[in-house]
Amino acid sequence: MTTQRRAFMGRVLALGALSAQAHSTWAQSAASSSVPRLFEPQAGQWRTFEVTTRVDLTPSKGPSRAWLPLPSLQTPWQQSLTHGFTSNGRAQIKTDGQEGAKMLFVQFDANASNPFVEVTSRVKTQNRQTKWNEVSSNSGAFVKEDASTLHHFTRATRWLPTDGIVKKTALQVTQGAKTDVEKVRALYDWVVSNTYREPKVRGCGEGDIKTMLETGNLGGKCADINAVLVGLCRSVGIAARDVYGLRLVPSAFSYKELSGNPSNLKGSQHCRSEVYLESKGWVAMDPADVAKVMRQETPEWIKTTNHPVVQPVYQTLFGGWEGNWLGWNTSHDIALPGSAIKERLPFLMYPVAENEDGRLDSYDPDAFKYQITAKEIV
């Protein structure tokens, strides 16, 4: 190689090193908490996923039963398609008899060897986005909800009382608000400002909003924080509901806390919420994910929604969410069909199982052996 050629190659290699260094510096800068982030999920493009849940009840202790949630929503943002399963027990699809929450119910005899069940569901999802300046919501005109359904989603439940401190708080927060949109905006902002993500809470929390408000301990996780919004809305006559589901794949916007690892979805359960607005229909809400980003997206605990990492999430999750998530159901106070335990569950978002010792701990998927995976169908 000539001296001139060696000098040219040296300059090329040096430029390449500088470029790599610059890219690395940019990547580190983009990941830092001071750089504005993008979070703008746009409605309109469907994605198809296969979600597989497997439960192994080993060692077996007498007759046992298992209930696996199935995607059961048919909405403008989700189409629940098919379910297929294998098991060495007696399996059948059941519903909760209240809001249509579907589950696979499996019974195993006392002498069953290595009881197991595996179910695969196919579902289509898309992003949600409310066009606040347009007459219709999401991606087109909406069908107005019937009065009986709206009445159902303003009712009180064991975990969602609508009187006492719940109603008192909602009336204080919405004082001066005239329209349902103004009331929901005030309640959303109050929940974001006053609740916070508490990582030490097991699972997704329980949603005992009366105790949270009475004690002033407003730390929790998604089933707590979104339930506060739902209960406050219901107490002032606005239909609202929790949507219990599962994150499936990484966020398209590089938010690690808003992502799922499709090869291992243990712990990826996530509850969202919806409110019904007269001019928009059912509208997406998720103050709990705002709290999660504030607490866990960066090494620091961010305390303001004006932060460049939080701001786009705070704005978008009032009316929208990303479709890298599926909803199982919207049911509260679940009575499990065939259960030997009469106490109702606050929700059905995790696999549940019972044996002769009682109900297994759904929040401990290593002791109660189950695994959940997802695969996107392109």
N, C-alpha and C positions, 0 to 999 in steps of 0.2 A: 504494500500500500504506500502511495506517495505521501510526502510530508503534507502537501496541500489537502489530500484526501483525508488524512488522519485529523487534520485541524478541523475540516468540515464535519466529520463524524463526531468529533469532540463537542462542537457547538450544538449539534443535533441532540446528543445525549444530555448535555447540560440544559438545553431548553426543555427536553422531556422531563428531567428531574425537577426543574422549576415548575413545570405544568402540574406534575403529580403533587408537588408540595403545595402549590396554590389550591388544587382541588381538595387536598386533605384539610388545609386551613379553612376553606369554604365549608366543607362538610362539618368540621367541628363548630364553626360559627353558626351554621344553620341549625345545629343541634342544641346550641346554647339557648338559655331562657330569655335572652334579650332580643332575639331575632323574631320579627313577626311571622306567624305561621298561617297556612292556608287551610281552611276547613269549609268547603263549599260543595257538599253533595248535591247533585242535580238529578231530579226525577226524570224517568223516561226510559231507562235501559234495564231490562230484566236480567237477573243472574240466576242460574240453576245450581242447587247444591244437593248432594246426598249426605245425610247425617246418620251415623251409625252409633248406637248405644249398645254396649254389652255388659251384662251383669253376671257375675259368677258367685253363687252362694256356697262357698266352700270355706271351712267345713260346714256340712249340713247339720242342722240341729232341729230334728223333728219336722213336721209339716211346715212348709214355708210359702210365702207369697211375695210377689214383686209387682210394682206398678211403675211403668216407664212413660213419661210424658211424650205425647206425639204432637207435631204441629197440626193445629186444628183451625187456623184462621183462614178465611176467604175474604180478602179486602182489596182495595185498590193498590196496596203496596205489598201484599203477600198472597201467593196461591199455594195452598197445601195440596200436594198431588197424590202420592202413593205411599203405602207402607207395606213392607215385607219383613217376615220374621222367621227365625228358627229357634227351637227350644226343645229340651227333653221334659218339659212340663206341659200343662194344659193352658194354652194361651188364647185369649180373645180380646178384641178391641171393645173398650167400654167408654162411656162418657160420664161426666159428673152429674148429669141430669139437671143442671142449673143453667150454665152458660155454654154448654157444648164442648167443654174441655175433654179432649180425647186422650186416652191412655191405653197401653197394652197391659192387661192384667194377666198374670201367670201364677198358677198354683203348682206346687211340687209336693209329692207324697213324702212321708217320713223316710222311706227307704230309697229315695232318689239318689243316684250316684252322680256326684259333681253337678248339681243343678245349675243350669245356665239358660240365658235367653239373650238373643241378639236381634235387634230391630233396625232396619234401614228405612228412612223416610226420604222422599224427594220433595223439594220445595223450591219455589221461585220467589225471589225478593227483589225489591228495587228501593233506591233512595226515596226519601220523602222531602218535599220542600213546599212550604206554603207561600203563595204569592199574595202578600198582604195588601198590595195596591190593586189587585184584580178582584173581580166579583166572585170568581170561583176559586176553590182551593186545589192544591196539589197539581195534577196534570190535566184537569178538565172539570166539567160541571159535576157536582156531587148530588147524590140522591138523599133527600132529607130523611133523617132517621124517624121511625115511628114513635109515637108518644109512649107506648108501653116500654119500649127499650130504653128510652131516655129516663123514664121513671125508675126503671130497674137500676140504672147507673147513677141515681141520686140517693139510693137507699143507704141506710146505715147497716154495717155489719159488726161482728164482734171486734174486729181489728180496726174498723173505720167508723167510729161513732161520728155523728153529725150534730151533736148538741154540746152543751157544756163548754169547756175550754176550747174545743175545736171551732165551734160556731163563734164564740166570743172573739177568738183570734182572727178568724176570717172577716168578721164584720169590722174590726178595727183596721185591718190591712186594706180593705176595699172601700173604706169611707171616702166618699166623694167620687168614686168611679161610677159611671152611668151605664155603660154598655158591658156586655159579657166579655168582649175583648179587653176592655180597660180593667175589668176585675181580674181576669186571668193573668194579664201582664203584671198587675200589682202583686198577685199571689206568687207567681213564678219568681219575681225579683225578691220578694220577702224570703222565700224558701232558699234561694241561692245565697242571700246575704246572711241568713241566720242558722242554717244547718251546715254541717261539715262532714267530710268523709272521715270515718274512724276505722283505720285498717285492722284494729284488734277485734272488731265485731266478727263473729263467725258467719260463714256463708255470705248470704246477701242481707242478713238481718231478718226481722220478723214483721216489721211494719206496725208496731204497737204505738200509734201516734198519740193516743191519750196520755200514756205514761211519758212519752218524750216531751209533750207540751207542759204537762203538770210539773215535771221535775226540772224542766229547763235544760235537760241533757239532750241536745239536738244533734249529737254525733251519731252516725250510723252508716249504712251502706245503701245500695240502690232500692231494696224493698222497704227500707225505712224512709229515705228522703223523698222518693217519688210518691209513697203512700201519704206523706204529709201534704203534698200538693193535691192529690186526689181527694183526700178527706176535707181539706179546706174548701175546695171547689164544690163538692157535694153539699157542704153545710150552708152554702149560699145559693143553692138551687141550680148549679151548673153541673151537667152530667160529666162524669169523669171516670176513668178506669185505669188500673194498672195493666200492663201487658208483660207477661212473664216469658222470658226467652233465653237465648243463648248466642253469644258472639261466635262467629264461624271462622273468619279469616282476618288477616291484617287490614287495618284501615288504609285506604288509598291516600291518606293525607299525613302519613308518618306519625300519627299519634299512637305510641305504644300502649297506652292505657285504654285506648278505644279499639283494641285489636284482639283477635283470637288466634291461637296457634292450632291450625286444623288437624295436626297430628296428635294433639293431646289437649282436649277441651275441658279437662277436669278443672273446675274453678272458673270457667268462662260464662257461667250463668249470669244473666243480667236482666233486671226489670226496668221497663220504661213506662211511660204513661201517655194517655190521650185525654183531651177534653173536647167537648162538643160545643162548637160555636155556631150560632144561627146562620151566619153568613158564609161559613167555611166547611161545615160538617165536622167530622172527627179530625183533630189536629194533633200532630206529634208534639210531645214534650219530654224533656229529660234533664231536669235540674241535678239529678244524681251524678250524671257524667260530667257536668260542670264542676261539681265538688271533687270528683275523682281526678280530673285534670289539675285542679288547683292544688290538691294534696300530693299527688304521686307522679305527675308527668315529668317534673324536674326535681333535682335534689332538694331545692328549697320548697317550703310550703307557701304557695302564692296566696295572698290574702285579698286581692282585688281583681275584679272582673275586667279592669282596664289593662291588665298585663297582656303583652302581645301574644303570649301562648294561650291565654284563657279567652280573650275577647272574641275570636271567631267562633269558638265552641259555644260560649255563652249566647251569642246572637243566633247561631244556627239552630241550637237545640230548643229554642222557643219557636216551634213550628216545623221542625225538620229533624231527620236523623239519617245516618248512613245505612245502606242496605247490606252491610256485611254481618248481619244479625237476623235471626228468625224469632218469631213469637210463637210460643207454645199455645198460650191461652190467656184469657182475661178473668179467670175465676178466682173468687175469694172464698175462704172458709170451706175447703174441699172435704167432702165425706168420701173416703176411698171405698169403692164397692168391694165387698168380700173381706173387709178388714176385721180383725178380731179386736181392734182398738177403736173405740167409738169417738174419741176426741178428734175433732176436725183439724186438718192442716190449714195454716193461713193461706197457703198457695201450693200449687204443684209445678215446680220448676226443676227439681232434682229427681233422679230415680229414688224410689222408696221401697223398702223391703221389711218383712217381719218373719221371725221364726218363733220357736217356743220360748225364747228368752224375751221377746218383745220386739219393738221396732228398732231397726239398725240406724246408725248415725249417718244420715245422707251427706253430712258435711265432712265426712272422713272417708274419701273414696279409696284410701289405701287399706283401711280396716274393713270397710264394706266395699268389696272389690267391684268397681265398675269403671268403664272407660268410654269416652265419647270422642269420635273423630268426625271430620267433615271433608268432603271432596267437591270441588267445583266442577260442574259438567260444562265444558266449553263446546 
